[in-house]
Amino acid sequence: MNKRIDSFTHILINAWFLVLMKDLLIQTAKRTGLVDAEKLVKFLEDNKEVGRLDELLLGCSYFTEEAILKLFAAALGWEFLPEIPPKA
């Protein structure tokens, strides 16, 4: 029974996190203009694929890879680095 509850809890947490992350990305798009927020909303509403949100968005034809990476960076408060410099 505990294993079943743990699995269900895990599913709920993942679903909750996905909803929060989608909302955060939409709000960030509206605030920053890094991607068209309306297109982002449409893609997220229309897309019924199961998978990681970052992978789904990186595969979306509406946006460039760089735009999606910048959006995630802005949403999470991270600095976007177009290229990671090699260690000296």
Contact map, one row per residue, 1 for C-alpha under 8 A:
1111100000000000000000000000000000000000000000000000000000000000000000000000000000000000
1111110000000000000000000000000000000000000000000000000000000000000000000000000000000000
1111111000000000000000000000000000000000000000000000000000000000000000000000000000000000
1111111100000000000000000000000000000000000000000000000000000000000000000000000000000000
1111111110000000000000000000000000000000000000000000000000000000000000000000000000000000
0111111111000000000000000000000000000000000000000000000000000000000000000000000000000000
0011111111100000000000000000000000000000000000000000000000000000000000000000000000000000
0001111111110000000000000000000000000000000000000000000000000000000000000000000000000000
0000111111111000000000000000000000000000000000000000000000000000000000000000000000000000
0000011111111100000000000000000000000000000000000000000000000000000000000000000000000000
0000001111111110000000000000000000000000000000000000000000000000000000000000000000000000
0000000111111111000000000000000000000000000000000000000000000000000000000000000000000000
0000000011111111100000000000000000000000000000000000000000000000000000000000000000000000
0000000001111111110000000000000000000000000000000000000000000000000000000000000000000000
0000000000111111111000000000000000000000000000000000000000000000000000000000000000000000
0000000000011111111100000000000000000000000000000000000000000000000000000000000000000000
0000000000001111111110000000000000000000000000000000000000000000000000000000000000000000
0000000000000111111111000000000000000000000000000000100000000000000000000000000000000000
0000000000000011111111100000000000000000000000000000000000000000000000000000000000000000
0000000000000001111111110000000000000000000000000000000000000000000000000000000000000000
0000000000000000111111111000000000000000000000000000000000000000000000000000000000000000
0000000000000000011111111100000000000000000100000000000000000000000000000000000000000000
0000000000000000001111111110000000000000000000000000000000000000000000000000000000000000
0000000000000000000111111111000000000000000000000000000000000000000000000010000000000000
0000000000000000000011111111100000000000000000000000000000000000000000110010000000000000
0000000000000000000001111111110000001001100000000000000000000000000000000000000000000000
0000000000000000000000111111111000001000000000000000000000000000000000000000000000000000
0000000000000000000000011111111110000000000000000000000000000000000000100110000000000000
0000000000000000000000001111111111111000000000000000000000000000000000100000000000000000
0000000000000000000000000111111110011000000000000000000000000000000000000000000000000000
0000000000000000000000000011111110000000000000000000000000000000000000000000000000000000
0000000000000000000000000001111111100000000000000000000000000000000000000000000000000000
0000000000000000000000000001111111111000000000000000000000000000000000000000000000000000
0000000000000000000000000000100111110000000000000000000000000000001001100000000000000000
0000000000000000000000000000100111111011000000000000000000000010001100100000000000000000
0000000000000000000000000000110011111111000000000000000000000000000000000000000000000000
0000000000000000000000000110110010111111100000000000000000000000000000000000000000000000
0000000000000000000000000000000000011111110000000000000000000000000000000000000000000000
0000000000000000000000000000000000111111111000000000000000000100000000000000000000000000
0000000000000000000000000100000000111111111100000000000000000000000000000000000000000000
0000000000000000000000000100000000001111111110000000000000000000000000000000000000000000
0000000000000000000000000000000000000111111111000000000000000000000000000000000000000000
0000000000000000000000000000000000000011111111100000000000010000000000000000000000000000
0000000000000000000001000000000000000001111111100000000000000000000000000000000000000000
0000000000000000000000000000000000000000111111110000000000000000000000000000000000000000
0000000000000000000000000000000000000000011111110000000000000000000000000000000000000000
0000000000000000000000000000000000000000001111111000000000000000000000000000000000000000
0000000000000000000000000000000000000000000011111100000000000000000000000000000000000000
0000000000000000000000000000000000000000000000111110000100000000000000000000000000000000
0000000000000000000000000000000000000000000000011111000000000000000000000000000000000000
0000000000000000000000000000000000000000000000001111101100000000000000000000000000000000
0000000000000000000000000000000000000000000000000111111100000000000000000000000000000000
0000000000000000010000000000000000000000000000000011111110000000000000000000000000000000
0000000000000000000000000000000000000000000000000001111111000000000000000000000000000000
0000000000000000000000000000000000000000000000000011111111100000000000000000000000000000
0000000000000000000000000000000000000000000000001011111111110000000000000000000000000000
0000000000000000000000000000000000000000000000000000111111110010000100000000000000000000
0000000000000000000000000000000000000000000000000000011111110011100100000000000000000000
0000000000000000000000000000000000000000000000000000001111111000000000000000000000000000
0000000000000000000000000000000000000000001000000000000111111110000000000000000000000000
0000000000000000000000000000000000000000000000000000000000111111000000000000000000000000
0000000000000000000000000000000000000010000000000000000000011111000000000000000000000000
0000000000000000000000000000000000100000000000000000000011011111101100000000000000000000
0000000000000000000000000000000000000000000000000000000001001111111100000000000000000000
0000000000000000000000000000000000000000000000000000000001000011111110000000000000000000
0000000000000000000000000000000000000000000000000000000000000001111111000000000001000000
0000000000000000000000000000000001100000000000000000000000000011111111100000000000000000
0000000000000000000000000000000000100000000000000000000011000011111111110000000000000000
0000000000000000000000000000000000000000000000000000000000000000111111111000000100000000
0000000000000000000000000000000001000000000000000000000000000000011111111100000100000000
0000000000000000000000001001100001100000000000000000000000000000001111111110000000000000
0000000000000000000000001000000000000000000000000000000000000000000111111111000000000000
0000000000000000000000000000000000000000000000000000000000000000000011111111111100000000
0000000000000000000000000001000000000000000000000000000000000000000001111111111100000000
0000000000000000000000011001000000000000000000000000000000000000000000111111110000000000
0000000000000000000000000000000000000000000000000000000000000000000000011111110000000000
0000000000000000000000000000000000000000000000000000000000000000000000001111111000000000
0000000000000000000000000000000000000000000000000000000000000000000000001111111100000000
0000000000000000000000000000000000000000000000000000000000000000000000001100111110000000
0000000000000000000000000000000000000000000000000000000000000000000011001100011111000000
0000000000000000000000000000000000000000000000000000000000000000000000000000001111110000
0000000000000000000000000000000000000000000000000000000000000000010000000000000111110000
0000000000000000000000000000000000000000000000000000000000000000000000000000000011111000
0000000000000000000000000000000000000000000000000000000000000000000000000000000011111100
0000000000000000000000000000000000000000000000000000000000000000000000000000000000111110
0000000000000000000000000000000000000000000000000000000000000000000000000000000000011111
0000000000000000000000000000000000000000000000000000000000000000000000000000000000001111
0000000000000000000000000000000000000000000000000000000000000000000000000000000000000111
